[in-house]
Amino acid sequence: MGRIAIVTGGTRGIGRAICETLQNDGFTVVANYGGNDEKARAFTQETGIPAYKWDVGDHEACIAGCEKVASEVGPVDVVVNNAGITRDGTLQKMSFDDWNEVMRINLGGCFNMAKACFPGMRERGWGRIVNIGSINGQAGQYGQVNYAAAKSGIHGFTKALAQEGARAGVTVNAIAPGYIDTDMVAAVPEPVLEKIVAKIPVGRLGKADEIARGVSFLCSEDGGFVTGSTMSINGGQHMY
């Protein structure tokens, strides 16, 4: 059995691509999901990857979920913090609940999962944490003060935690995807999407597999000298 990896938000979109890529790399992969039981069952049937349900924004649920994975599968060596939501709107129209829920899940989930798994990685002398940020956490985006703040926080969280893990063989990195061809982006109105693509120098949306390959490198033995880094995969849309 290979090293054990948990991918949050792992049953769909970018998360699914990451799960399948790490599985192909020889990792024993577990997907976490928060809501859709039917899609999670279909994911497991199609990939053979078990799916565990808990809310990454719930601290106690993360601790319990990761303990369950450790007892049923084995100690967790890799965490990919991919789970995220949007609740878009201008500040004038945004409710506190819209702000708080995005922060709770997108940024709080990174803390909760790291709190559950980071100590064991340090004790064993090897670990990988990869946090999925966003181009909008680097450049900002109109109508996304909550999402941009949470994703920007992920980049700072990554740099700080990397310093705690470096001497113990635990790397902590982030990937900042641009606009990727997923369900989330498909929900953007076509005229708006056309304007977005027009601003991407390579002239297209990214693919989930392209993000997954970046995660694959950062989780590999070859990625051991990379820590505290943010890898931008955005087609040249924002050079940071």
ROFI-105944 format. One record per residue (C-alpha): x, y, z. Coordinates in steps of 0.02 Angstrom, whole numbers, plus 50000, padded with zeros to 5 digits. Each point is the difference from the previous one (the first is absolute). Layout:
# residues N
(atom (X Y Z))
...
# end
This chain:
# residues 240
(atom (50000 50000 50000))
(atom (50067 50171 49951))
(atom (50000 50158 50102))
(atom (49826 50056 50051))
(atom (49924 50160 49932))
(atom (49838 50091 50044))
(atom (49928 50119 49871))
(atom (49861 50112 50065))
(atom (49860 50039 49879))
(atom (50069 49850 49909))
(atom (49853 49925 49909))
(atom (49973 50131 49864))
(atom (50092 50121 49887))
(atom (50179 50043 50046))
(atom (49989 49890 50156))
(atom (49954 49847 49900))
(atom (50142 50031 49877))
(atom (50122 50014 50146))
(atom (49934 49838 50077))
(atom (50020 49903 49839))
(atom (50173 50071 49964))
(atom (50066 49959 50174))
(atom (49925 49826 49986))
(atom (50093 49976 49837))
(atom (50158 50060 50088))
(atom (49984 49856 50124))
(atom (49921 50090 50147))
(atom (49860 49921 50099))
(atom (49869 50137 49979))
(atom (49850 50048 50105))
(atom (49878 50132 49939))
(atom (49908 50112 50122))
(atom (49835 50078 49950))
(atom (49872 50108 50086))
(atom (49831 49980 49917))
(atom (49948 49898 49850))
(atom (49987 49817 50054))
(atom (49942 49939 49830))
(atom (50148 50075 49907))
(atom (50118 49937 50134))
(atom (49934 49821 49978))
(atom (50019 50013 49812))
(atom (50177 50068 50022))
(atom (50050 49851 50109))
(atom (49920 49875 49880))
(atom (50092 50076 49852))
(atom (50171 50025 50081))
(atom (50010 49877 50144))
(atom (50048 50146 50113))
(atom (49905 50004 50166))
(atom (49905 50159 50041))
(atom (49981 50061 50179))
(atom (49871 50132 50043))
(atom (50033 50145 50117))
(atom (49993 50189 50000))
(atom (50177 50069 49988))
(atom (49941 50161 50081))
(atom (49955 49903 50158))
(atom (50157 49981 50107))
(atom (49940 49851 50102))
(atom (49934 49913 49844))
(atom (50172 50015 49918))
(atom (50088 49927 50152))
(atom (49877 49856 50008))
(atom (50001 49971 49812))
(atom (50189 49993 49989))
(atom (50009 49885 50151))
(atom (49875 49884 49913))
(atom (50105 49999 49841))
(atom (50157 49964 50102))
(atom (49917 49853 50088))
(atom (49919 49926 49844))
(atom (50130 50040 49867))
(atom (50159 50056 50087))
(atom (50096 50155 50057))
(atom (49974 50149 49884))
(atom (50157 50054 49906))
(atom (49924 50125 49877))
(atom (49860 50127 50017))
(atom (49935 50095 49850))
(atom (49886 50140 50059))
(atom (49891 50022 49848))
(atom (49825 50021 50072))
(atom (49926 50171 49969))
(atom (49839 50095 49968))
(atom (49946 50168 49930))
(atom (49869 50121 50064))
(atom (50028 50145 49881))
(atom (49934 50176 50015))
(atom (50060 50177 50023))
(atom (50040 50052 50178))
(atom (49842 50106 50004))
(atom (49892 49847 49964))
(atom (50102 49867 50089))
(atom (49930 49934 50162))
(atom (50108 49953 50148))
(atom (49948 49819 49973))
(atom (50065 50009 49820))
(atom (50165 50068 50066))
(atom (50014 49881 50146))
(atom (49956 49840 49908))
(atom (50132 50028 49866))
(atom (50132 50040 50131))
(atom (49946 49853 50108))
(atom (50015 49872 49862))
(atom (50132 50067 49881))
(atom (50125 50064 50127))
(atom (49941 49917 50160))
(atom (50003 49831 49913))
(atom (50187 50018 49969))
(atom (50032 50033 50184))
(atom (49886 49859 50057))
(atom (50077 49869 49885))
(atom (50178 50055 50040))
(atom (49962 49996 50186))
(atom (49939 49822 49981))
(atom (50144 49932 49895))
(atom (50154 50112 50014))
(atom (50059 49937 50172))
(atom (50003 49819 49940))
(atom (50096 50048 49843))
(atom (50132 50088 50106))
(atom (50015 49851 50116))
(atom (50026 49881 49854))
(atom (50123 50117 49913))
(atom (49908 50014 49834))
(atom (49847 50090 49938))
(atom (49924 50105 49862))
(atom (49865 50132 50016))
(atom (49938 50084 49842))
(atom (49873 50141 50016))
(atom (49897 50051 49849))
(atom (49995 50189 49993))
(atom (49942 50104 49852))
(atom (50050 50133 49875))
(atom (49865 50104 50084))
(atom (50092 49987 50165))
(atom (50152 50076 49913))
(atom (49919 50131 49890))
(atom (49830 50028 50082))
(atom (49833 49991 49911))
(atom (49848 50113 49997))
(atom (49857 49929 50101))
(atom (50110 49875 50093))
(atom (50067 50086 50155))
(atom (49965 49842 50101))
(atom (50074 49876 49876))
(atom (50151 50109 49959))
(atom (50036 50029 50185))
(atom (49988 49815 50041))
(atom (50111 49949 49855))
(atom (50126 50136 50037))
(atom (50002 49938 50179))
(atom (50041 49826 49936))
(atom (50158 50067 49919))
(atom (50056 50081 50163))
(atom (49952 49844 50100))
(atom (50108 49896 49882))
(atom (50156 50106 50023))
(atom (49985 50002 50189))
(atom (49964 49814 50024))
(atom (50140 49954 49879))
(atom (50124 50074 50124))
(atom (49934 49885 50137))
(atom (50015 49843 49895))
(atom (50160 50025 49901))
(atom (50127 49921 50119))
(atom (49882 49855 50035))
(atom (49986 49947 49818))
(atom (49826 50074 49977))
(atom (49975 50117 49852))
(atom (49855 50122 49987))
(atom (49960 50079 49833))
(atom (49856 50080 49907))
(atom (49936 49998 49823))
(atom (49907 50151 49932))
(atom (49893 49943 49854))
(atom (49933 50121 49873))
(atom (49833 49970 49916))
(atom (49978 49812 49980))
(atom (49868 49908 49899))
(atom (49898 49937 50149))
(atom (49817 50006 50055))
(atom (50037 50157 50101))
(atom (50064 50094 49847))
(atom (49864 49925 49889))
(atom (49874 50092 50109))
(atom (50072 50168 49945))
(atom (49887 50085 49870))
(atom (50066 49974 49823))
(atom (50031 50185 49960))
(atom (50101 50017 50161))
(atom (50096 49840 49965))
(atom (50046 50062 49826))
(atom (50075 50157 50076))
(atom (50099 49896 50125))
(atom (50072 49887 49865))
(atom (50045 50152 49896))
(atom (50116 50055 50142))
(atom (50092 49832 50010))
(atom (50158 50009 49892))
(atom (49993 49816 49950))
(atom (49823 50029 49939))
(atom (49905 49864 50093))
(atom (49941 49939 50169))
(atom (50114 49885 50096))
(atom (49965 49815 50027))
(atom (49981 49914 50167))
(atom (50136 49877 49952))
(atom (50123 50144 49982))
(atom (49972 50049 50181))
(atom (50012 49818 50053))
(atom (50170 49981 49919))
(atom (50064 50147 50101))
(atom (49935 49919 50159))
(atom (50081 49837 49948))
(atom (50172 50081 49990))
(atom (49984 50088 50167))
(atom (49947 49837 50084))
(atom (50143 49899 49925))
(atom (50172 49962 50067))
(atom (50067 50114 49863))
(atom (49905 50145 50078))
(atom (50089 49988 50166))
(atom (50103 50159 49979))
(atom (49846 50105 49959))
(atom (49909 50071 50150))
(atom (49911 50162 50040))
(atom (49972 50022 49815))
(atom (49847 50049 49898))
(atom (49993 49924 49826))
(atom (49894 50105 49883))
(atom (49913 49899 49865))
(atom (49896 50129 49908))
(atom (50049 50008 49816))
(atom (50097 50161 50028))
(atom (49847 50098 50056))
(atom (50086 50064 50158))
(atom (50189 49994 50019))
(atom (50036 50012 50185))
# end
